[in-house]
Amino acid sequence: MIEILKNTITLSIIFPIVVLAGTYLSFRLGFVQIFKLKQALLLITTKEKKGGISSFGALSAVLAGNLGTGNISGVAVALVSGGPGALVWMWLMAVLASITKYVGCFLGVHWQRQNKAGEWVGGPMYYLSEGLKSKKLAALFCLFTITSALSVGNLVQVHALSLPIKELGINPLGFGLFMALLVGGVIFGSLKRFSHLVSALVPLMAVAYILTCVLILFWFRADLGGHLKLIISSAFDFAPAVGGIAGYGVLSAIRAGFDRGLFATDSGLGLAPILHSSVRDTNAHRDNRVSQGLISLLSPLIVMIVCTMTGLVLLATDVVSKVELSSTTMCMEAFRVGFGSSWAGHIVSITLFFFAFTTILTWYYCANRAVEYLWGDKLVMPFRLLFIVLVPYGAYIHENIVWLMADLSINFMFIINMIGVVGLSTFVVKNSQFK
């Protein structure tokens, strides 16, 4: 029943919203997600201000939330459930939906304010309540942000890590407690500690993972052209996707691609506006709303490069046909085949650890802002403790259940945030001045 509901939401609501709103906003804003990427790169030098973080820190934090299990085990799920063509729809999702990040970040910064601790805050809850004048939508967004953080940003990440951990013979409970201690150590630190940690980890782990995938693809380059053709053709073909996998139609590819693309890039979810609203730029020569909006466009591009590398490695090594393997173990097997060595699977384990760890921190940070918005400081500490206590349970939750919980929760986040993005888009278009 839940599976049917999830598929219905994706195909009848998420897909039309992404295509229609993404296309409309792209034309209204001159496809800035394509033509302003160079300018976005030049803007990430905005330094920290008192009570805020740097633009690079905000971008790293967004990537920390994006570069999680969705880029590795999530891609395996997409290929198994929707075929290779799912990658095409993931890219389409990223390109069209990334414009919603620009609009959301523009709005988030426009309505940013300082909290009691002197930190700059903002995000969908503020532009929904003050821009659209809907406190109910703002409250609903916060509630789904909290449930998403507990599922997507906590249980899903730990669960994906628990699979390779079990293979190593390590007690999942012990590992879960270890993760809880690590997460708690950062959570009880300051905003700057969080910013500095993800700023240091995210670029290093992303580059290292991409280079490793490139090395495997170089060794398997003879069939690379054929795999690329298969990806494109199977996105629009009802014929069987891959030998060993049952035939997948266009709808399966669309559903899997959009589900995993939404999960991997967080485009339209509203996380990026929360994070970029922490940046306070007092430079009189540039509009910080536009600057943070443009910078936010970089994360979907980087994320989709990582997802594509993962998908190509799965196809090149033909591990994707081994449908009996779970998502994470399938990726580990692909690296074992790619390097011709059993130890190579641990590359995925190490990468997943850093990806998942920083993702957990980013989701916590965003959910903390939601808790603060709804109830003030009085429930921040109880939520903090709940979030940490839940970490070990991720190792014991059934994979299908946890992915369904995650997909449903972020779908509702997406729908509510998009009401604000579309409803206030005219304001953004009128006030966006690009140089």
N, C-alpha and C positions, 0 to 999 in steps of 0.2 A: 504493500500500500504506500509506504513512504517512498519507495523507489519510483512508483508511478507518479506520485505527486512531484517528486524532484524533476523527473523527465518532462512532465507537463509544464512546470515553471520555466525550465530552460528553453524549451522549444516554442512555447506560446507567449512568454513574457520577456525573458532575458534576451533571446535572439532578436526579436523585433526591436526592443529598446536600443540594443547596441547598434544595430544596422541603421535604424531611422535617426536616432539621436546623434550617433557618431557621424553619420554622413552629413546631417544638417549642420552640426557644430563645426565640422571640418571645413565645409564650404563657407560658413559665416566668418570663420577665423583664418581663412586662407591656407588651410592644411599646415598649420604651424608645427604639427608633430613630425613633418617631413622637412619643411623648408627652414626651420629655425633651430635645428639641432646644433649647428655650429655656434650660434649665439648662446645657446643653453650651456654648452661646454665652457664658454668664456665667463659665464656668470657664477660658476661654482666656487669662486674665490671669496665670497662674502664671509667675513670673519665673525667670530662670536661676539655678541653684545651681552651686556649684563642682563641676566634673566633669560637668555636665549642660547641657541646653538648656531653653528656656522651653516652656510648653505651646503657645503660638502658633508657636514655632519648630518644634515637633514636628508640629503640624497642617500648617504650610506645607511641611514636608519630605515629609509623606505626600501632600499635594496635588501637590507637585513630581514625585513618582513616579507619581501618577495622571494628572495633566494632561500627557499626552504625545501621541504620534501616535495613540494609541487613541481620543482624543476627536475627532480630525479625520479623518485618513485611515482609521482603524479603523472609524469610523461609515460611511464610504463603502463599505468592504469588507462591512460587515453588511447594508447596504441592497441591494447588488448580489447578494450570495450568499443573502440570506434575505428580501428584500423589506421594505417599510416596517414590517410587523408586527414585525420584529426589535426595533424601538425599545420596544415594549410589553414584550417579554421581557427587554430590558436593564433596564427599570425594575423589573420583578418580581425579577430577579436582584439588583439593587441593594438593594431593600427587605428581602428575605429574608436575603441574605448579609451585609448590614451588621451584623446582630446578632452575627455571628461575629467582627467587628472588636472589638466591645465585649468579648466573652469572651476573645479573644486578648490584647487590651491589658491587661485585668484580670490575666490569668495572667502576662503578660510582666513587668508591674510587681511582681507578688507575688514572682517569683523573680529580680528584678533584683539586680545585684551590681556592684562596682567592679572594673575590670580593672587591670592593672599600671600603666597611665598615669593611674589615678585617675578614669577616665570611667565613668559608669553605663551598664551594658549589660544586655540581656535579650532575650527573644523566644522563638519556638517551640522553638529548640534547647535552651533551659533548662527550659521546662516539659515538654517531651517527655522529657528525661533525668532531671529531678528530680521532676516531678509524676507522669508515667506510668512512670518508672523504665526507660525504653527509650533507651539510648545509640545503638542501631542506627538507630532512627527519627530521632533528633536528627542523627546523621551524614548520613543520607539527605536530610533537609531541607536541611542546609547545602550538600550537593553540588548539589542542584537549584536552590538559591538562587544559587549561583555560576554554573551553566550558564544560568539565567534572566537573570542580570545581564549575561552576555556576549552573549546573544541579544536578549531583550526590552529590556534596559536599555542596550544599546550598539548592536549591529548594526541592529536594527529602527529605532531613532531616527535614526541617521545615514543609513540607506537612505531613509527618508521625506523627509529633508531634501535628499538628493542629487537627487531628481526635479525640484523647482523650480530647483535650482542649475544643473542641466544646461540647462534652458530659458533661463537667463540667459547661457549661453555660458561659464560658469565651469568650469574644470578640476576634476572631482570629486576627483582626488587632492590637488590644492592645497587644496581646501576641507576634505577629510578631515584633512590635516595641520594645518590651522588649528584645526579642532575639537579635535584631539588636544592641541595646545598649550594651548588654553583649559581643557580638562578637567584636564590635568596641573597647570596653575597653581593650580586650586582643590584638587585632590586632595592636593597636597603642602603644602597649608595646614593650619590647625588645625580642630578641630571647630566652634569658634565662627565661623570664616570661612564654613564651609559653612552653618551655621544662619542667619547674618545674610544671606547671599546669597539663599537661597531664601525667607526671610521677607520680603525686600524685593521680589523679582521675582514670586513666584507670585500674590499678591493683585492686583497691577497688571495682569499679563497676562491673568488670568482675567476681571476686570471689563471690560477693554478689548475682549476678544474677544466677550464676551456682548453688550455694547452695540452692537458692529458688526453682529452677527447680528440683534439686535432692529431695527436700522435697516433692514436688508434686508427683514425680515418685515413691517415697517410698509409699505414700498413695495409689497409683494406680498400685502397683507392681504386682498384680494378673494377669493382662493382658499384662504385659511388654514383655514377651517372644513372645507372639503372634504378637505384634506390630513390634518387631524386624524382625520376619520372614516375615511379610507383606512388610516391607521396602525392604528386599533383593529380595523377589520373584517378587514384582511389578516392580523392576528395569529392569527385563528381560522378562516380561510377558505382553501380549497384553490383558489380561483379565481385567475387571473393577478394578480400584485401591481401591476405598473405597465406601461403600454403601452410596448413596446420591450424589456421584460424578460420572460423566460419565466416561466410560472406557478410560484409557490412555495407549497408546502404548509406546514402548521403545523409539521412537524418541521424544515423548513429555517429557518423563522423562529425556532424555539426554539434550534436549534443556533447560528445566527449571533448571536442576541441574547445567549445565555449565554456564548459564546466571547468576544465583544467586550465584554460587560458585565464579565466576570471580568477581562479584560485592562485595561479602563479604570479600574475601581474598586479592583482588587487585594483585594477582599473575600474573606476566607478564605485568602489567600495567605500571610499572616504578616509582610508588610512593616511594617504599622502597629504590631504589637507590638514589633518591633525598634526602631522610631523613638520610640514613646511611652515605652519603657523607659529612654530617655535622660533623661527628666524626673524630677527628684527634688524632691518637694514635702514639706516638713517641717511644714506647717500641721497642727496637732493637731486642728483642727476639721473636717477633711475627710479622706476616705480617698482617697489618690492613685490606688489601683487603680480605684476607681469613676470618679474624675474623668477620668483618661486614657481609660478605656473610653467614657465619654460623649462626650468631645471627638472621639474617632475616628469617631463617627457622623456628623459634619458633612461629612467629605470625600466619601462616596458621594453625598450630596445635591448638593453643588456640582458634582461631576464629571458627574452625570446631567443637570443643567441645561445644562452645556456640550455634552454629547453630543446632547441633544434640540435645542438651538439649531442645531447642525451638521446634524442630520438634516432639520429643517424647512427650512433654507436650501437643502439639496440637492433637496428635493421642490418647494419653492416656485419655484425657478428651473428646474425640470424637467431639471436636469443629470444626475440619477440615471439617466435613460433612456439616456444616452450611455455604454453599457457598454464601449465601446472605450477609454475613458480609464482610466488607472491611478488608484489610490486618492487620492493627493495631488493629482494634476493635475485630478481630478474636482472636488475641493474648491476649487481655484484657479479653475476655470472657473465654478463657482457664484458666487463673489465677483465675477468679471468680469461675468457676466450681471446679478447683483444691483445692481451700481453702474453698469453700462453703460459700463465703461471697462476697457481691458486692464491698466492699472496696478493695479487693485484686487486682482488675483490675488496680488500681492506681500504683501497683508495676511496671507494664509495663510502665505506663506513666512516672514514676520517672526514671526508667532505660533508657528509650528512650531519656529522656531529656539529661542525662549525655552522653549517647552514641552519640546522634546527635550533641550535643554541641562540643565535642572534635573532632568529624569527620569534622565538619564545619571548625574548626581551622586548622586541618591537611591539608585538601584540599586547604584552602586559602594559607597556607605556601608554598605548592608545586606549586600552580598556580602563586604565587608571584615570585618564582624562574624562572618560565617560562617567565613571563612578563619581568623580569630583563634581562634574556638571550636575548630576542627578541629586546627589545627597551631600555635597560639600565634603569637608575633611573627615566627618565622623565615621564614614564607612570605608575610607581609603585603607586603613590598617587591616580591618577584617577581610577585605577583598584581597589584599596583598598576601595574607596568610592562607586564604582559601586557594589562591592561584598556586602558591608554592606546594601546599599539601596535595593538590591534585596531580602534580607532575608524575609521581611514581605510578599512578593508576593507568597511565597511557600504555604501559607495557603489557597490560592484561586485557585491554579492550579489543573486541573482535574487529578486524580490519574493515569489513563492509559497513558495520554499524557506525564506526567513527568517521568514515568518509561521507556517509549519508548525513550525519549530524553536521559535519563541516559544510557540505554543499548547501544544505537547506538554510543554515544560519547566514552564510555570506550572501546567498541569493536575496534574502530579505533585507540585509544591509544595503545591497546594491539597489534594490527597487526604491527604498526610502531615500537614499542619497540622491538617486537620479531624479526624483521629484524636485528636489532643491536645485540640482544642477540645471535641469531643463527650465524650471520655473524662473530661475534668475539669470539665464543665459543671455538675454537681451541686455541686461545691465553690464555683463562682462564684455560682450561684443562692443558696446558703446564706449567702454572705458579702457579697452586694450589698445595701447599705442605702441606699435613695434618699430624699432629703429632699423 
